[in-house]
Amino acid sequence: MSRKALLILNIKNLLLVLVVLLTVANCTTTNNSPVAIKGSVNGLVNPDQMFREIRVIKRYIPKGRYGRKYKRPMKPRFITVHSTQNYDGDAWDHARALERGKLRAPKRRNGNRIGYLTWHFTIQDDVVLQHLPTNEQGEHADFNGPGNNYSIGIEMCEHRGNSRQETLARTAKLCASLMQQYDIPLKNVVPHYHWPRKGLKPEHKNCPHFLMTNGKPGRKWNQFLRSIKKQYNRIQIPQEIAEKSR
């Protein structure tokens, strides 16, 4: 090989090394920390990413009207899961009914306190609609009991054509997100069945019916709790936020 050819080869090798070095430099920050990657890594997400996966759309009941006529503050301690048992209405139908005050209930002592049914979220396979802020009480569980006074109410849709599997998956993610946000333990995620309805028979409602076993929580409910725990374990709290909370 001539000296000229050898010189050209050395220059090409030098240029190749420079390209590699520049590529490595562009993949790191000035403090040699990896650049943040958008989206999940190994299935892990931060709280904001999880919430975006759930796809929550706000469709609040009008403030000061119908089921929000009275301001009833709440600090959530529980999450209560229901199913609509409405095979014709999707999440949007339920939102319209709540917004227009169509879901009336007898207002009575030791019973419904406001004359309307209300809850916080309605879920179907492709979306979650929010009807109440999570710091306001709903009227969905046990009248003047802890289920209404301290729990976030979630209704899962059952209309024809809706995927139950996808609805359950989205519900598990929402429960996990709310657990993280309000420091709610998994044991406080309960079915409607959990709350006794004094004065009604049966006192414990078979709800959500497709997650009950012989009308009570059992194998299917426990399996659903495991799916919630799996989603909760995906949530990674950024280090700077975790340190501030200590």
C-alpha positions as CSV (number, residue, x, y, z in Angstrom):
1,M,0.0,0.0,0.0
2,S,1.4,3.4,-0.9
3,R,2.0,6.1,1.7
4,K,-0.7,8.2,0.2
5,A,-3.3,5.4,0.4
6,L,-2.2,4.7,4.0
7,L,-2.6,8.3,4.9
8,I,-6.2,8.4,3.5
9,L,-7.1,5.3,5.4
10,N,-5.8,6.8,8.7
11,I,-7.8,9.9,8.1
12,K,-11.0,7.8,7.5
13,N,-10.4,5.9,10.7
14,L,-9.9,9.1,12.6
15,L,-13.2,10.6,11.3
16,L,-15.0,7.4,12.3
17,V,-13.7,7.7,15.8
18,L,-14.8,11.3,16.0
19,V,-18.3,10.4,14.8
20,V,-18.6,7.7,17.5
21,L,-17.4,10.1,20.2
22,L,-20.0,12.8,19.1
23,T,-22.8,10.2,19.1
24,V,-21.9,9.1,22.7
25,A,-21.7,12.8,23.8
26,N,-25.2,13.5,22.4
27,C,-26.7,10.6,24.3
28,T,-25.7,12.1,27.7
29,T,-26.4,15.3,29.6
30,T,-23.7,17.7,30.8
31,N,-23.7,16.0,34.2
32,N,-23.2,12.6,32.5
33,S,-26.8,11.5,33.5
34,P,-28.9,9.6,30.9
35,V,-31.4,11.7,29.0
36,A,-35.0,11.2,30.1
37,I,-36.8,8.9,27.7
38,K,-40.4,9.7,26.9
39,G,-42.9,6.9,27.5
40,S,-42.5,3.9,29.7
41,V,-39.2,2.0,30.2
42,N,-39.5,-1.7,31.0
43,G,-43.2,-1.1,31.6
44,L,-42.6,1.5,34.4
45,V,-44.3,4.9,34.3
46,N,-44.4,8.0,36.4
47,P,-47.8,9.2,37.9
48,D,-48.5,11.6,35.0
49,Q,-47.8,8.9,32.4
50,M,-50.1,6.5,34.1
51,F,-52.9,9.1,34.2
52,R,-52.4,9.7,30.5
53,E,-52.8,6.0,29.8
54,I,-56.1,6.0,31.6
55,R,-57.5,8.8,29.4
56,V,-59.8,10.7,31.8
57,I,-62.2,13.3,30.4
58,K,-63.9,15.7,32.8
59,R,-67.7,15.8,32.5
60,Y,-68.6,17.4,35.8
61,I,-72.2,17.7,37.1
62,P,-72.9,21.4,37.1
63,K,-71.7,23.1,40.3
64,G,-74.6,24.1,42.5
65,R,-77.2,22.0,40.6
66,Y,-78.7,18.5,40.9
67,G,-76.2,16.1,42.6
68,R,-73.9,19.1,43.3
69,K,-76.5,21.4,44.8
70,Y,-74.7,21.2,48.1
71,K,-71.0,21.4,48.6
72,R,-69.9,18.3,50.5
73,P,-66.1,18.1,50.9
74,M,-64.3,14.8,51.2
75,K,-60.9,13.5,52.0
76,P,-60.7,10.1,50.2
77,R,-59.8,7.0,52.2
78,F,-61.4,4.3,50.1
79,I,-62.2,3.5,46.5
80,T,-65.5,1.8,45.8
81,V,-66.0,-0.2,42.6
82,H,-69.4,-0.7,41.0
83,S,-70.9,-1.9,37.8
84,T,-73.8,-0.1,36.1
85,Q,-75.9,-3.2,35.2
86,N,-77.2,-0.9,32.4
87,Y,-76.9,-2.8,29.1
88,D,-78.0,0.1,26.9
89,G,-76.1,3.1,28.3
90,D,-72.4,3.8,27.7
91,A,-70.2,6.2,29.7
92,W,-71.4,9.2,27.7
93,D,-75.0,8.3,28.4
94,H,-74.4,8.2,32.1
95,A,-72.5,11.5,32.0
96,R,-75.5,13.2,30.3
97,A,-77.9,11.7,32.8
98,L,-75.8,13.0,35.7
99,E,-75.4,16.4,34.2
100,R,-79.1,16.8,33.6
101,G,-80.2,15.5,37.0
102,K,-82.0,12.4,35.5
103,L,-80.8,9.9,38.1
104,R,-83.2,10.8,40.9
105,A,-83.5,8.8,44.1
106,P,-85.9,9.1,47.0
107,K,-84.5,11.6,49.6
108,R,-85.2,10.2,53.0
109,R,-83.9,10.0,56.5
110,N,-81.2,7.4,56.8
111,G,-81.2,7.1,53.1
112,N,-80.2,9.1,50.1
113,R,-79.3,12.6,51.4
114,I,-79.6,14.7,48.3
115,G,-82.3,13.1,46.1
116,Y,-79.8,12.1,43.3
117,L,-77.4,9.3,42.6
118,T,-73.8,10.6,42.0
119,W,-70.4,9.1,41.7
120,H,-67.0,10.2,40.5
121,F,-66.0,8.1,37.4
122,T,-67.7,6.0,34.8
123,I,-65.4,3.7,32.8
124,Q,-65.7,1.8,29.5
125,D,-63.2,0.1,27.3
126,D,-61.8,3.3,25.7
127,V,-62.3,6.2,28.1
128,V,-62.9,7.3,31.7
129,L,-65.4,10.1,32.3
130,Q,-65.2,12.1,35.6
131,H,-68.4,13.6,37.1
132,L,-67.3,14.9,40.5
133,P,-64.0,16.2,41.8
134,T,-62.4,13.5,44.0
135,N,-62.5,15.9,47.0
136,E,-66.4,15.9,47.0
137,Q,-68.7,13.3,48.3
138,G,-70.8,11.2,46.0
139,E,-74.0,9.3,46.7
140,H,-73.3,5.8,45.5
141,A,-72.7,3.4,48.4
142,D,-74.2,3.4,51.8
143,F,-76.2,6.6,52.4
144,N,-74.7,8.5,55.4
145,G,-71.9,6.0,55.9
146,P,-68.2,5.8,55.2
147,G,-68.7,4.5,51.7
148,N,-70.3,7.8,50.7
149,N,-68.4,10.0,53.1
150,Y,-64.9,8.8,52.4
151,S,-64.8,6.9,49.2
152,I,-64.3,7.6,45.5
153,G,-67.1,5.9,43.5
154,I,-66.2,4.2,40.2
155,E,-68.9,2.7,37.9
156,M,-67.9,0.2,35.2
157,C,-70.1,0.1,32.0
158,E,-71.8,-3.0,30.8
159,H,-73.4,-1.8,27.5
160,R,-73.5,-4.2,24.5
161,G,-70.3,-4.1,22.5
162,N,-68.2,-2.8,25.4
163,S,-65.1,-4.9,26.1
164,R,-65.3,-6.1,29.8
165,Q,-61.6,-7.1,29.7
166,E,-60.5,-3.6,28.5
167,T,-62.9,-1.9,31.0
168,L,-61.4,-3.9,33.9
169,A,-57.9,-3.1,32.7
170,R,-58.7,0.6,32.6
171,T,-60.4,0.4,36.0
172,A,-57.3,-1.3,37.5
173,K,-55.1,1.6,36.2
174,L,-57.5,4.2,37.6
175,C,-57.6,2.5,41.0
176,A,-53.8,2.3,41.1
177,S,-53.4,6.0,40.1
178,L,-55.9,7.1,42.8
179,M,-54.1,4.9,45.4
180,Q,-50.9,6.6,44.6
181,Q,-52.4,10.1,44.6
182,Y,-54.2,9.8,47.9
183,D,-52.0,7.2,49.7
184,I,-54.9,4.7,49.8
185,P,-53.9,1.1,50.6
186,L,-55.0,-1.8,48.4
187,K,-57.2,-3.2,51.3
188,N,-59.3,0.0,51.0
189,V,-60.2,-0.7,47.4
190,V,-63.6,-2.4,47.9
191,P,-66.6,-3.5,46.0
192,H,-70.0,-1.9,46.6
193,Y,-70.9,-5.1,48.4
194,H,-68.5,-4.0,51.2
195,W,-70.8,-1.3,52.4
196,P,-74.0,-2.3,54.3
197,R,-77.1,-0.4,53.2
198,K,-79.1,-0.1,56.4
199,G,-82.9,-0.5,55.8
200,L,-82.5,-2.3,52.5
201,K,-82.7,-6.0,51.7
202,P,-80.3,-7.5,50.9
203,E,-78.2,-5.2,53.0
204,H,-75.1,-6.0,51.0
205,K,-75.6,-5.4,47.2
206,N,-74.2,-8.0,44.7
207,C,-72.1,-5.4,43.0
208,P,-70.1,-5.3,40.9
209,H,-71.9,-8.6,40.1
210,F,-69.5,-10.0,37.5
211,L,-66.6,-9.7,40.0
212,M,-68.5,-11.4,42.9
213,T,-68.6,-15.2,43.5
214,N,-72.0,-16.4,44.6
215,G,-72.9,-12.8,45.4
216,K,-69.8,-12.1,47.6
217,P,-66.2,-11.1,47.1
218,G,-64.1,-14.2,46.3
219,R,-61.7,-15.5,43.7
220,K,-62.7,-13.1,40.9
221,W,-62.5,-10.1,43.2
222,N,-59.1,-11.2,44.5
223,Q,-57.9,-11.6,40.9
224,F,-59.0,-8.0,40.2
225,L,-57.1,-6.8,43.2
226,R,-54.0,-8.5,41.9
227,S,-54.3,-6.6,38.6
228,I,-54.6,-3.3,40.5
229,K,-51.4,-4.2,42.5
230,K,-49.6,-5.0,39.3
231,Q,-50.5,-1.5,37.8
232,Y,-49.6,0.2,41.1
233,N,-46.2,-1.5,41.0
234,R,-45.6,0.1,37.6
235,I,-45.7,3.6,39.0
236,Q,-42.3,5.1,39.8
237,I,-42.1,8.2,41.9
238,P,-39.4,10.6,40.6
239,Q,-36.5,10.8,43.1
240,E,-36.8,14.5,43.8
241,I,-40.5,14.1,44.7
242,A,-39.8,11.1,46.8
243,E,-37.1,12.9,48.8
244,K,-39.4,15.9,49.4
245,S,-42.1,13.6,50.8
246,R,-39.8,12.2,53.5
